[in-house]
Amino acid sequence: MGTLGEHRNEVNLEKRGSFFRSFRSDLKETFLPDDPFRHLEHQSGCAAAGSLVKYFVPVLEWAPKYTLAKLQADLLAGITIASLAVPQGISYARLANLHPIVGLYSSFVPPLVYVVFGSSTNLAVGNTAAVSLFLGSVIGSEISPLESPELYKHMFFKAAFFTGIFEATLGIFRLGILVEFFSRSTITGFMGGTATVVIMQQLKGVLGMRHFTTKTDVVSVLGSIISHREEVGTVNKGLNPISISHLKFESKYHGVLLKAVLISGFLALSEGIAVGRSLATMKNEQVDGNKEMIAFGMMNIIGSCFSCYLTTGPFSRSAVNFHAGCKTAMSNVVMSMCIMVVLLFLAPLFKYTPLVALSAIIIVAMIGLIKFEEAHRLLEVDKFDFVICVAAFFGVIFFSMTAGLLASVGLSILRALLYVARPTTCKLGNIKGTEAYCDVEQYPDSVLFPNILILKLGSPIYYASTGYLRERILRWIEEEDAIARKGEVNLQYLILDMSGVTSIDNTGISMLAEVHRYVDRRGIKIALTNPRIEITEKLKSSKYLDLIGEQAVFLSVKEAVEACHFTEYKNELV
C-alpha cells in the first residue's frame, strides 16, 4: 500500500518504556485513577507526611478552618437528624430482632468515628432498614433471638467488627472497583424489594400481633399475618456498654458470619457511597469512595466494641441532613450528643411509644425507597437493566434478600461478560461533505467505496471475543466482496479502525494474523488506523506489523482511504 509522502501523518510506533514502567502505570490507572497523592510530589518530607495524615484523617483538614457560622448550620442539622435518628434507631433495631436500645447505641458511637475519618460533608451515619433486615434474616436462620438473645446480639457485634475490617481493607487497598458490580439497577430493585418486605413486616406492629416469622419472603410473612400476634418491651437508659469481650470467633458460626460480612458489607458500602456521592454532586463536591470505605470500616470496628451493630450512611437520614443545611460532618457530632442525652435521661420514656407509631415511621420511610419512576425509566431506556432490577425485586420478595441480590449481580456480571465476548463492531461509511466516518446502520446515506471495506473494532480484543470477531470480519468481507463483484470490481482493501480498541491479548493478535492470511489469499490488503500505543507495542513485538508493513498503519480512516485511492491510481497508471 502506497504512502502519501509529506501529506501523511506518521503514527507513533515506538515503545512507551520498560515492562515494569508500563505495568506500574497500568496499576496506577486501575487502583489510583484520581491520583490522590499527586500533590505530595513537590512537598518536603515533613510536609508530605502531614498531607498524607490529613488525607486519611480528613478532620485535620477542615477542623482548623471551622467557623461559628458553620457551627450554627451544623447545630440545626444535627438536632434535626437526631429527631429522626431516635425513632429510626428503635424501629430498625426491631427489624433486626434486637433490643431497641441497641439501635440507639448505633447512632451514638459510629457518628463520632465517622467525623474523624469521613470525607463527606452531607452523610449522616446510622443503621439502615435493608442491612438490619438482612442481618436479622441471616443470623436468625442459625440462632433464635428468643431462645438465645445474648448470643444472637453478640453475633451482630461480631458481624459489625468483621465487616468493618472487610470495608477498611477494601479502602486501604483501593478495591472500590468491587462495589461497582452493584449497579444502579441492582440497587433500585433490591431496595424496592427490601422496602416491600419491610412494609409487610410492619404489619406485625400495625395489627398488634404477638409473634412473627424471621423469614423475609412474602409467603412466610403472609402466613404469619394469618396465624400469629405480638407484644411490647421496655427501653433501659445508659450509655453503650463495652462489648469487646464478646468478639470471639466460634468456628461453628463461621459460615453465617462470612455470609453476613460479605453481603451486608457490600450493601452498606453501596448505599453509603452512592448516597454520599449523589448529595456531593448537588454541592459540586467530591467524595472519595475508598476513603469512605476506610471511614465506614473504622466506625464499624470501633462501634462493635461498644455494643453497636452495622452502620453506614442511610439515604433518608443523609437527605434530611443535606436539606437541613449541614456544612460539615460536625452535624454527626451534634446528633451523637443528642442521642447521648436520650440514652442517659430519656430512653425509658420510649417504652410508651406505640408499636403502631414505630411501624408507621418505617412504612413511610420505606415507601420512598420503592422507585416506580426509576423502574419505568429503566424499561424505556435499557431493557436488560430493567430485567436486572426486576430480578432483584422479585428475588427479594419471593425468596430471600440474598437470593435477590445474587440473582441481580449475577445478571450484571453476565452482561459485562457479554460485552467482553461480543464487543461492538460496525461497518463505516463517509458522511457526505465531511471527513467523518460513521456506522452505516446509524447513517444509511453515508458514502461507501466499492473496493474498500472499513470496519471499526470494539474493545477489548481478548480470547473470549476473538472467535466472534473473526467470524464477523470474514462474513463482512464475503458480503462486501459479493456486492463489489456485482459492480464488476474487486474488494481490494480492508481498513480496521483501532481507535476504540483499548487492549488486546495474544489470542487477539493471532486472530488478526488469521484474518491477514485469509485476505492475503484473496489479494486484499489490510490497513490499521489510529491504534493506541499499548496496542502498537504488542503488534510490533508479535511481528504482526511485519506481516502488513508499518506503512499500512495510519493516523485516521481518512488518510487510509486516501492512501488506498492513491495506490489504486498509481496501479492504473502502470
N, C-alpha and C positions, 0 to 999 in steps of 0.2 A: 504494500500500500504506500503510495507516494506521500510526500510531505508538502507543506505549504510554504517552505522557506521562511522568510522573515515574518510572514503573517501568522505563523503558528506559535502559540504559547506553549512553552515547554512544561511538562509535568514533572514535579519533583519525585524522583525515584530513589533518592538517597536514604540511607538508614537513619533512624532517629538517634541511635546510640546503642549502648550495650544492652543485653537482655535484662540485666538486673535493673538498669535505669528505666527501661520500659515497664518492667514488672512492678517496680516501685511506683511509677506514675499511674499504672492501672489500679493498683491497690488504693492509692490515694483518692482516685476518682470514685472508686466503689464505696469506700468507707468514710472519706472526708470530702464529699463533693462541695461543701460550703467552705472548706479550708479554714476552720475556726481559729487556727493558731498562726495565721499569716502575719498578724500584726506583731508577733513576737520576734520576727527575724531581725529587726533593726533596733531591738532593745538590748540594754546591758543585762548581765546575768541576774542581778537583784530585781531589776525592773521586770524582766521576763518572768521570773519566779512569782513576783507579785501578781502580774497579769494572769498567770496560769492558775493561781489560787482563786482569783476573782472569777475566772471562767467557771470553775467547779463549785464555787460558793458565791452565787450572784448577789447575795445580800451585802457583801463587802463592796460591791459596785454601786448599788443605789442607796444604801443606808446613809452614807456621808452627805448625799445630796437631798436628803429628805427634808421637806418643809412643813410648816404649820398648815399651809393651805391643803397640802396632800393629806395630812393627818385628819383634817376636818372631813374631807371627802371619804377617806377610808373608814373613819369612825361611823359615818352614816351607813355606808355599805356593809360594814361588819355587823352592826346591830340588825340591819335588815336581813342579812343571810342567816344570822343566829336565830331570828324568829322563825325561819324556815327549817333550820337545822334541827331544832328540838323535836318537832313532830315527825320530821322525816327520819331522824335517827331512831326514834322509838318505833316508828312504823316499819322501817326496813329491817330492824333487828327482829321484829315479829315475823317478817317474811323468811328470815333465816332460822326461825325457831329458836332464837336466842332471847335472853332476858333483855327487856328494854334498856336497862342501864348500860349494856354493852354498846348499844347504838350511840348513846351519848358519849361514852368514853372515846369512841372512834371519831368524834368531832372535836375532841379536846387536844390530844397529843399530836396526831398527824399534821394538823394545820400549822403547828408551831415548827415542825421539822421542815415542812414544805417552804415556809417563809425563808429559811436559810438556803435551801438548795434549788428551789423552783425558779424558772425563768419567765413564767407567765405573770402578767400583772392583773389578769382577769379571772384566773381559775380559783374556785372556791372548793376546798377539799372536804371530802366526806365519803360515806358509804353510798352505794347505789342499789337500786332495786334489782337490776339484772344479775349483778355479782352476788348479792345477798340470796336471791332465789336459787341461783346456780349452786353456790356452796352448800346451801341448805339441802338441795336435792342430792348432791354427790356425797356429802358427809353423812346425811341422813339415811342413805342407802346401806351404810355399813354400821352406823352407831345410832341408836334411838335417843332422841333428845328427851324423851320421857323416862326411859329406863336408866340411862347413863348421862344425866345432864352435865356433870362436870367434865367427863371425858369428851362429850360432844362439844362443849365450849372450848376446851383446850385444843381440840383439833382445828378449830377456827384460828386460834392464835398461831399454831404451827403452820397452818396454810399461809397466813399472812407473812410469817417470818421467811419461809422458803420462797414464797412469791416475791418478796422484797429482794432477796438475793438474786433471784432469776431476773427481775427487772433491772436491778443495778448492774448486773453482769452484761446484759444486752446494751445498756447505755455506755458502760466503760469501754466495751469493745466495738462500739459504733455499729451495732447489729439491728438498728431500727428498721432496716430493709425487710426484716422478717414480719413486722407488723403490717407492712403494705399488702400482704396476702389477704388481709381483712379489707376487702374493697368496700366502697360506699354502698353498693347494692347489698352486700352481705350484712353490713351493719344495719341498713334500713330494714331489711327483712327480719333480722334477728331481734332488733329492738322492738319492732312491731309485734312479732310473735310473743316475745317476752312480756311486753305490756299487756297483751291479750290474756296471757296466762296469769299475770299478776292481778289483773282486774277480776278474773274468775276466782282467784284465791281469796280476794277480799270479800267475796260473798259469805265467807265464814263469819266475818265480823258484822257485816250488814244484816245477815239473817240470824245472828245470835247463836251460832252453832257451837257445840261443846267439843267436838273432835273433828279433825280434818286430815286428809291424806297428805303425805310428804311428797308425793309424786306431782309432776308438773303438767302431764298431758291432759287434754281436755276431757277424755273419757273418765280418767280417775277422779278429776275434780268434780264432774257432774255426778259421778257415783257417790262421792262424799256428801254432796249437797242433798241428795235424796235420803241418805241414811244416817247422818251424824249431826251433833250440835256441839257448842263451845262454851268456856267460862273465862274471868278477869283476875290478873295478879297485881302485886304491889311493886313500887319503884323505890328502892332504897337510896339514901343520899351518901355522898362521899366521893373523893377523887379516885382516879384509876388505881386499883391495887396492882402491885408488881406481879407479873406473870411469867418472868423469865425462867423460873424454876420448873415450869410446866412444858418448856420447849424441848421435850425429849422425843427422839425419833424411834418409835417402835416399829420393828420390821413388819409386823402383821398388818400395819396400816400404810405401808409404803405405796401400794397401788393406788389407793384412794387419794393420798396426798399428792402423788405425782400427777394424777388426772386433774385434781383441783388446782394445783400450782400452774400447770401449763396453760389450761384453757382460761381459768379466771385471770391469770396474768396477762394473757393476750387481750382478753376482754377489757380489763381495766386500762391497759395501755392504749388500746384503740380508742376507747371513749375519751379518756383524759387528754390524749394528744390531739385528737380530732376537735374536741371542744376548745382546747387552748388555741389551736391554730385558727379555727373559724372566727373566734372572738378577736384574735390579734389582728386579723386582716381588716376588721372594721375600724381599728385604730392605726392602721398602717404600721403595725409592729411585726417583729419576727419572733417565732418560738422555736427553739432548738429541740427537736424531738428526742435526741439522745440525752441531752441534759435533763429533760423531763423524766426520762426513764430512770436516771440516777436519782432524781428527787423523789419519784414515786417509790423506788426501791428503798431509799433511806427512811422514808416516813413509815413504810410498812415494816421494815426491820425493827426500828425503834418502837413503833406503835405496838407491835406484837409483844414486846417486853412489858407493856403497860396495859394489858387487857383490851387491846383494840383488834378488830378483825379488818379484813382487806378494805382499803380506801383508795380512791382515785379522785378525778375531777368531774363530778356529775354535771350533766348538762343543765338541769333545772336550777341548781344552786349557783352555778357559774353564770348562767344567764341573768339571774337576779342580781348577782354581784356586779355584773357589767352594766346593767341598766340603772343600778343604784349609784353609779358614778365612781366606782373604785379607781384609784390612781396607781396603787402598788399592791404587792402581796400582803401588805400590813393589814388589809381588811380581814385576812385569815386570823391574825393575832387577836383582833378585836372580837371576832366570832368566838375564838377559843376562850377568851376571858369571859365572855357572856355565858358560854357553856359551863365554865368553871363555877360561876355564881349559881347556875342552875343545879349543878352536881352537889355543891356544898349546902345549899339552902332550900331549893325549890323542888328537887326531884320527887320527894314523896307526894307532892300535890298532883303529879301527873297520873297517880293511880286512879284518880277520879275521872280521867279523860275517857269518855265513852269510846268503846271499840269501834262503834259505827262512825265516829268522827275521824279516828285514825284511818279506817278503811276508806272513808271518803277522800281524805287527803291523798292517799296513794292512788286512788282511782282517777282523781282529777289530774295528777301528775302524769299518770300512765297514758291517758287519752292523748296527751300532746305528743307522745312518742310513736303513735300509730300514724304514719305519714302516708295517707292515701294519695295526696297530690304527687308526692315523690314517686310512688309506685306507678301511678299513671304516666308520669313523665318518662320513667324508665321504659314502659311499654311502648310509648311513642318514639323514643329516641333509639333504644337498643333492646331488642327482644331477648338477647342472651342475658343481659344484665337483669332484665325482668324475671327470667327463669331462675337466676341465682337468688334474687330477692325472695321470690315465692318459695323456693326450696328451703330457705332459712325460716321463713314464716310458718309454713305448714309442718316442717320438720320439728319445730319447737312446740307447736300447739298439739300435734297429734302423737308425737313420740317423746322426745326429751330435748332439753336445751343443747346437750352435747350433740345429739343426732342432727338437729337442725343446723348447728354451726359447722359440723364436719361435712355435711352434705353440700352446704353452700360454698365452703372453702374448697372442697374437692372439685366442684364445678368451675370455680375461679381458676384453680391450678390447671384443670383440663383445658380451659380456654387459653391460658397462657401457653400451654404446650402446643395447642393447635396453631397459635400464631407463630411459634418457632418452627413447627413442622410444615406449615403452609404459609410462608412469607408472601406478602402481597407482591405480585409481579404483573406487569402490564405492558402492552404494546403502545409505542409512542408515535405521534404524528406532529407535524409542524403547524402551529397556529398561524393562519394567513396574516401576512403583513408584520409578523414579529419574529424574534429569534427563539421563541419558547417552543419546547417540545413536551406535549402533554398526553395523557391517556386518551386513546382514540374512542373508548367507550363513553367517556365523560364529554369529549369534544368530537362528535362524529363528523364534523365538517373539516377536521384538520387534514392537512396535506400529507399523503403517503407517496413514497418513492417506489416504483415497481421493482427495482433491483436492490433495494436496501431494506432490511428488517431491523427496526430499533426496538430493543426491549429494556425495560427498567427492572432491575432485580431487587427483590426485597431483602430484608436483613432479619436475622443472621443467616449466613450460608453454612450450616452445620450438618453433621452426619444425619440428623433427623429430617432435614429438609432437602437433601441432595437428590434423593430419588424423585421427589415431586418436581423439583426444578429442572432436572434433566429431561424428564418426560414432557414437561410443559414447554421447554425450549424447543425440543425436537418436533413436537406437534406444531408449534408456531412456524417452524422452518418448513415443514411439509406443506402446511396450509398456504403459506406465503409463496412458496415455490410453485405450487399448483396455480395460484392466481397469476403469478408472473408469466408462466408459460402460456396462459390464455391470451396474454398480451404480446406473445411472441418475444419475450425477453426472459433472461435467466436471473434468479436471485444470486447476487454476487457478493453482498456484504452483510455481515451480522454485527450490529453495534450493540454492545452491552453497557447500559448506563449503570455505573457502580456507585453513583453519588449517595445512594441510600443504604449501601452495604457497610455496616459498622464493624463487622467481624466475620472471619472465615476460618475454618479449620482445615486440616489436611484432607479430609474426605471431600470437602467442598472444592478444594483445589483440584483434586483428582477428577471430580465431576466436570469442571471447566476443561480439563485436559481431554476428557472423553468427548465433550461437545466439539472441541477443536478438531480431534481426529475425524469425527463424523462429518463436519462441514468441509474439512480439507479434502476428503474423498469426493465431495460434490463440487469442488472448485470454489468454495465460498470462503472469504477471508473474514477474520474476526478483528474487531477494534473495541477497546475499552475506553470509557470516558470517566474522568474525574474520580478515580479511586482514592480512598483515604491512604495516608502514609502507612497505617497499620496493615492495610491490605497489600500495598505495593511491596512492602518488606517481605511478606510471606510469598507473594507471587514471584519475586526475584530470587529468594532463597531456594524455592522449589524448582527453579529453572523454567517455570511456566512462561515467563516473559521471553525466554529464549525461543520458545515454540512460535509465538506470534510476532516476536520482534518488538523492541522497545519503542520503535517508531509508530507502532499501532496503538499506543496509549495517548489519548487526547485529553485536553482540559475540559472540553464541553462537547455535547452532542452536535452542536452547530459546526464546530471545527472538524469533527469526524465526518459529518455528511459532506462538507466542502472538500475534504481530502478524498473521499470516495468519488465525488464528481470530477475532481481534478485528475485522479488516476484513470478514470474511465475516459476522460477527454484525451489524455496522453496516449492511451491504448488505441483510440480511434485514429489519431494522427499517424501512429506507427502502422 
